[in-house]
Amino acid sequence: MTFNPAFRGFEVKKHFVTFHKNTRFDNKTSKNLENHPTRIRNAADRLLTILKTRGPLPASQLAAELGITGEGARLHLVKLQEEGLVQSESISRGVGRPQQIWSLTALGNARFPDTHTELSLQLIQTIKSVLGKEALANVVSAREQNQQEKYHAALQDITGIENRLEAFATIRSGEGYLAEWKKEDGVYYFIENHCPICCAATECDNICTSEMRTFVSIVGNDVSVSRMEHIINGARRCVYKIVPDGASVSS
């Protein structure tokens, strides 16, 4: 199988979840995005969220996602462009006029939560300078243990990899990761479209290593996990590839 980072052309079972207070998890896979009510207040915010979760798109596809006219989508995009939140690029795809493709700017990405960025950076830098790197590693390890205990408690009654991925995506979305999962040819992809701890993870690479170990502990021992895309390395999102033991994967 050739991995397509944009997942374009995949015939996939697609799941996108949002977190709601008092969400109850069970062993039934939740319905996909269309059946998950969102709390995004207006079309402009919804448009930004679509670009964040789906990546660069033409105005026509954004209009279809929003359920508005193409002209309406373009008006929103022009306004957001004036605010510095989105940008466009003309892409030629064979015969015909070039297509305008829209994407988020750095300022647009900054609209999504980055949890206590300044405080986190200060704490990490202080621990490293005052107590040393070993002390920082111990702090990250303690956080990892707490995270794993919390997640395993929430998922303890949920069986089956798809049900666990669905529930875990709900939890992570509630923490600001805009998580979803997809399946193609027996292989699963767990996607985090946003990283609310990105600045802290950039300052301390142990955090990403810890996150990877935590994710592996969630999906179980009968699969192999690899990170295909990584925000810290410049990707738009983090993507984990989960291959069940014994799965036949085409190259």
C-alpha positions as CSV (number, residue, x, y, z in Angstrom):
1,M,0.0,0.0,0.0
2,T,1.2,3.5,-0.8
3,F,0.4,5.9,2.0
4,N,-1.5,9.0,0.7
5,P,-1.0,11.7,3.4
6,A,-4.1,13.5,2.2
7,F,-6.2,10.3,2.1
8,R,-7.5,11.4,-1.3
9,G,-8.8,8.5,-3.4
10,F,-9.2,6.3,-0.4
11,E,-12.5,4.4,-0.1
12,V,-12.6,4.5,3.6
13,K,-14.8,4.2,6.6
14,K,-14.4,7.7,8.1
15,H,-14.9,8.7,11.7
16,F,-14.6,12.2,13.1
17,V,-15.6,12.8,16.7
18,T,-16.1,15.8,18.9
19,F,-16.2,15.7,22.7
20,H,-19.2,16.6,24.7
21,K,-19.5,16.7,28.5
22,N,-20.9,13.5,30.0
23,T,-20.2,11.5,26.8
24,R,-20.9,7.9,27.4
25,F,-18.8,5.3,25.7
26,D,-20.1,1.9,24.7
27,N,-19.0,-0.9,22.4
28,K,-20.9,0.5,19.4
29,T,-19.0,2.5,17.0
30,S,-20.4,6.0,16.8
31,K,-21.7,7.5,13.6
32,N,-19.5,9.6,11.5
33,L,-19.1,13.4,11.3
34,E,-22.4,14.1,9.8
35,N,-24.2,12.7,12.8
36,H,-22.0,14.4,15.4
37,P,-23.5,17.9,16.2
38,T,-20.8,20.5,16.5
39,R,-20.7,23.7,18.5
40,I,-19.0,25.8,16.0
41,R,-20.8,29.1,16.0
42,N,-20.7,30.4,12.5
43,A,-19.7,29.6,8.9
44,A,-16.3,31.3,9.2
45,D,-15.3,29.3,12.2
46,R,-16.6,26.1,10.6
47,L,-14.6,26.9,7.5
48,L,-11.4,27.3,9.5
49,T,-12.1,24.0,11.2
50,I,-12.6,22.2,7.9
51,L,-9.3,23.6,6.6
52,K,-7.7,22.5,9.8
53,T,-9.0,19.0,9.7
54,R,-9.0,18.3,6.0
55,G,-6.1,20.4,4.7
56,P,-6.1,22.7,1.6
57,L,-9.3,22.6,-0.4
58,P,-11.0,24.5,-3.3
59,A,-13.9,26.9,-2.5
60,S,-16.3,24.5,-4.2
61,Q,-15.6,21.7,-1.8
62,L,-15.7,24.0,1.2
63,A,-19.1,25.2,0.1
64,A,-20.3,21.7,-0.2
65,E,-19.0,20.9,3.3
66,L,-20.7,24.0,4.7
67,G,-23.9,23.5,2.8
68,I,-23.7,27.0,1.2
69,T,-23.2,28.4,-2.3
70,G,-19.8,28.6,-3.9
71,E,-20.2,32.4,-3.9
72,G,-21.0,32.4,-0.2
73,A,-17.9,30.3,0.6
74,R,-15.7,32.7,-1.5
75,L,-17.1,35.7,0.4
76,H,-16.1,34.1,3.7
77,L,-12.7,33.1,2.3
78,V,-12.0,36.6,1.1
79,K,-12.9,38.1,4.5
80,L,-10.7,35.5,6.3
81,Q,-7.9,36.2,3.8
82,E,-8.2,40.0,4.7
83,E,-7.8,39.0,8.3
84,G,-4.7,37.0,7.5
85,L,-6.3,33.7,8.5
86,V,-6.3,31.9,5.2
87,Q,-4.3,32.0,1.9
88,S,-4.9,30.8,-1.6
89,E,-2.7,29.2,-4.3
90,S,-3.5,28.7,-8.0
91,I,-2.8,25.1,-9.0
92,S,-3.0,23.9,-12.6
93,R,-4.3,20.4,-13.0
94,G,-4.2,19.8,-16.8
95,V,-6.6,21.3,-19.2
96,G,-8.7,24.3,-18.0
97,R,-8.2,27.2,-15.7
98,P,-6.0,26.8,-12.6
99,Q,-7.9,26.1,-9.4
100,Q,-7.7,28.2,-6.3
101,I,-6.8,26.1,-3.3
102,W,-7.3,27.5,0.1
103,S,-5.3,26.7,3.3
104,L,-4.7,28.1,6.8
105,T,-2.0,30.6,7.5
106,A,0.2,30.4,10.6
107,L,-2.2,33.0,12.1
108,G,-5.1,30.8,11.2
109,N,-3.5,27.8,12.8
110,A,-3.0,29.9,15.9
111,R,-6.7,30.3,16.3
112,F,-6.9,26.7,17.6
113,P,-6.0,26.2,21.3
114,D,-2.4,25.8,22.3
115,T,-2.7,25.0,26.0
116,H,-1.0,27.4,28.3
117,T,1.9,27.8,25.9
118,E,4.0,30.4,27.6
119,L,3.7,28.8,31.0
120,S,4.5,25.4,29.7
121,L,7.6,26.7,27.9
122,Q,8.8,28.6,31.0
123,L,8.3,25.5,33.2
124,I,10.2,23.2,30.8
125,Q,13.1,25.7,30.4
126,T,13.3,26.2,34.2
127,I,13.3,22.5,35.0
128,K,16.1,21.9,32.5
129,S,18.2,24.9,33.6
130,V,17.7,24.4,37.4
131,L,17.2,20.7,37.9
132,G,18.7,19.2,34.7
133,K,17.5,17.1,31.8
134,E,17.1,14.0,33.9
135,A,14.6,15.8,36.2
136,L,12.6,16.9,33.1
137,A,12.6,13.3,31.8
138,N,11.2,12.2,35.2
139,V,8.5,14.8,35.0
140,V,7.5,13.7,31.5
141,S,7.5,10.1,32.7
142,A,5.2,10.9,35.6
143,R,2.8,12.7,33.1
144,E,2.9,9.7,30.9
145,Q,1.9,7.4,33.7
146,N,-1.0,9.7,34.7
147,Q,-2.2,10.0,31.1
148,Q,-2.1,6.2,30.7
149,E,-4.0,5.6,33.9
150,K,-6.7,8.1,32.9
151,Y,-7.1,6.8,29.4
152,H,-7.2,3.1,30.5
153,A,-9.8,3.9,33.1
154,A,-12.0,5.5,30.5
155,L,-11.5,2.7,28.0
156,Q,-11.5,-0.3,30.4
157,D,-15.0,-1.5,29.4
158,I,-14.5,-0.9,25.7
159,T,-13.4,-3.9,23.5
160,G,-12.4,-4.1,19.9
161,I,-9.9,-1.9,18.2
162,E,-12.5,0.2,16.3
163,N,-14.5,0.9,19.4
164,R,-11.4,1.8,21.3
165,L,-10.1,4.1,18.5
166,E,-13.5,5.8,18.4
167,A,-13.7,6.3,22.1
168,F,-10.0,7.4,22.3
169,A,-10.6,9.9,19.5
170,T,-13.5,11.4,21.4
171,I,-11.3,11.8,24.5
172,R,-8.5,13.3,22.6
173,S,-10.8,15.7,20.7
174,G,-12.0,16.9,24.1
175,E,-8.4,17.7,24.9
176,G,-8.0,19.8,21.7
177,Y,-6.4,17.3,19.3
178,L,-9.3,17.2,16.7
179,A,-8.8,13.5,16.5
180,E,-10.3,11.0,14.0
181,W,-9.6,7.6,12.6
182,K,-9.8,5.9,9.3
183,K,-9.6,2.3,8.0
184,E,-8.3,1.2,4.6
185,D,-7.6,-2.4,3.5
186,G,-7.4,-3.7,7.1
187,V,-5.1,-0.9,8.2
188,Y,-6.1,1.8,10.6
189,Y,-5.0,5.4,10.7
190,F,-5.4,7.5,13.9
191,I,-5.2,11.2,13.0
192,E,-4.7,14.2,15.3
193,N,-5.3,17.4,13.2
194,H,-4.1,19.7,16.0
195,C,-1.6,19.5,18.8
196,P,-2.5,21.7,21.8
197,I,0.9,21.0,23.4
198,C,2.9,21.6,20.2
199,C,5.2,24.4,21.7
200,A,6.0,22.3,24.7
201,A,6.7,19.2,22.6
202,T,9.0,21.3,20.4
203,E,10.9,22.4,23.5
204,C,11.0,18.8,24.9
205,D,11.1,16.0,22.4
206,N,10.6,13.5,25.2
207,I,6.9,14.5,25.2
208,C,6.3,13.1,21.7
209,T,8.1,9.9,22.6
210,S,5.9,9.7,25.6
211,E,2.7,10.3,23.6
212,M,3.7,7.5,21.2
213,R,4.2,5.1,24.1
214,T,0.8,6.1,25.5
215,F,-0.9,5.5,22.2
216,V,0.7,2.1,21.8
217,S,-0.6,1.1,25.2
218,I,-4.1,2.1,24.2
219,V,-4.3,0.1,20.9
220,G,-2.9,-3.1,22.5
221,N,-0.1,-5.6,21.9
222,D,-1.5,-7.4,18.9
223,V,-0.8,-4.5,16.5
224,S,2.2,-2.6,15.2
225,V,2.2,1.2,15.3
226,S,4.2,3.7,13.4
227,R,4.0,7.5,13.1
228,M,3.5,8.4,9.4
229,E,3.2,12.2,9.8
230,H,4.4,14.4,12.7
231,I,3.5,18.1,13.3
232,I,6.8,18.7,15.0
233,N,8.6,17.8,11.8
234,G,6.5,20.3,9.8
235,A,3.5,18.1,8.9
236,R,-0.1,19.5,9.1
237,R,-1.1,16.7,11.5
238,C,0.1,13.7,13.3
239,V,-0.9,10.3,11.8
240,Y,-0.4,6.9,13.4
241,K,-0.6,3.8,11.3
242,I,-1.9,0.8,13.1
243,V,-1.4,-2.6,11.4
244,P,-3.1,-5.6,13.2
245,D,-0.9,-8.7,13.5
246,G,-1.4,-11.0,10.5
247,A,-2.9,-8.2,8.3
248,S,-1.9,-8.4,4.7
249,V,-0.7,-5.0,3.6
250,S,0.1,-4.2,0.0
251,S,3.2,-2.2,-0.7
